[in-house]
C-alpha cells in the first residue's frame, strides 16, 4: 500500500516561512525521486523541485534560493522548507514519488501568501 499525505499548509504573510511535510508509506526512497509540485489558481501544474535517491536536488528558478527539499528517512517524510514567501507562491502544493513503474501523488495542501 502506497500513500502520500501533505500537511503544513496555511496562511502566511509575505516574507514569512512555512514548512510542508509529506508523510509516506510504501515508498522506497532509494528507488524513488521525490518531488514537490504546485498548482496556482488558473495556472498549470509546476514542478517546484525534486530530490533523487542520490541526494541531488534541483529547483524551479522561481523558488531557487528560497525553498529547500529534504528527506527524513527515519520518519518516512519528505519536507519542503519555504522561506521569503511571496504572494505568487500561493498554490496547492502536492508531493510526488516517481519510480520506474509509476507516479504516486498526495492530495495537496493549500499555501496562501497574503498580507
C-alpha positions in Angstrom: 0.0 0.0 0.0 1.4 3.4 -1.1 0.2 6.6 0.5 1.4 10.2 0.5 -0.1 12.8 2.7 0.8 16.5 2.7 0.4 18.8 5.7 1.6 22.1 7.0 -0.1 24.5 4.6 -1.8 27.6 5.7 -1.9 31.4 5.6 1.4 33.3 5.9 2.4 36.9 5.3 4.8 37.8 2.5 8.4 37.3 3.7 7.3 34.6 6.1 8.3 30.9 6.3 6.4 27.7 6.2 7.4 24.0 6.2 5.4 21.4 4.4 5.5 17.7 5.2 4.7 14.7 3.0 4.3 11.6 5.2 4.7 8.5 3.1 4.2 4.8 3.4 5.1 2.1 1.0 7.8 4.3 -0.7 11.4 3.3 -1.0 13.4 6.5 -1.1 16.4 4.7 -2.5 14.4 3.8 -5.6 12.3 6.9 -5.9 12.7 10.5 -7.0 10.7 12.7 -4.7 9.3 16.0 -5.8 7.1 18.9 -4.9 4.7 20.4 -7.4 2.3 23.2 -7.1 -0.8 24.5 -8.9 -1.6 28.1 -8.6 -5.1 29.4 -9.4 -5.6 29.4 -13.2 -2.2 28.0 -13.8 -0.7 24.7 -15.0 1.0 22.3 -12.6 4.5 23.5 -11.9 7.5 21.4 -10.7 8.8 23.2 -7.6 11.8 20.9 -7.1 12.9 17.3 -6.6 15.4 15.2 -4.8 16.9 12.0 -6.3 17.9 8.8 -4.5 21.5 10.0 -4.7 20.6 13.3 -2.9 20.7 15.5 -5.9 18.3 18.4 -5.7 17.1 21.0 -8.2 14.5 23.7 -8.0 12.5 25.9 -10.3 14.1 29.3 -10.9 11.1 31.0 -9.2 12.0 29.3 -5.9 15.7 28.7 -6.0 17.5 30.1 -3.0 14.3 30.3 -1.0 13.0 26.7 -0.9 14.8 23.6 0.3 13.7 19.9 -0.1 14.9 17.3 2.3 14.0 13.8 3.4 14.0 12.2 6.9 14.3 8.5 6.2 13.6 7.6 9.8 10.3 9.3 9.6 9.5 8.3 6.0 8.8 12.0 5.4 9.6 14.5 2.6 9.9 18.2 3.5 9.6 21.5 1.7 11.1 24.4 3.7 9.8 27.6 2.2 11.4 31.0 3.2 10.9 34.5 2.0 7.4 33.6 0.7 5.8 35.8 -2.0 2.2 36.2 -3.0 3.0 34.3 -6.2 3.8 31.3 -4.1 0.2 30.9 -3.4 -0.9 27.5 -4.6 -1.9 24.0 -3.8 1.3 22.0 -3.1 1.5 18.3 -3.8 4.2 15.8 -3.2 5.1 13.1 -5.7 7.1 9.9 -5.8 8.3 8.5 -9.0 9.9 5.2 -9.8 10.3 3.1 -12.9 6.7 1.9 -12.7 4.5 4.9 -11.9 4.0 8.2 -10.1 2.3 8.5 -6.8 0.6 11.7 -5.6 -0.6 13.2 -2.4 -3.8 15.1 -2.0 -2.2 18.5 -1.7 -2.1 21.2 0.9 -3.1 24.9 0.4 -0.5 27.6 0.9 -1.7 31.2 0.8 0.7 34.1 1.0 -1.1 37.3 1.7 -0.9 40.3 3.9 
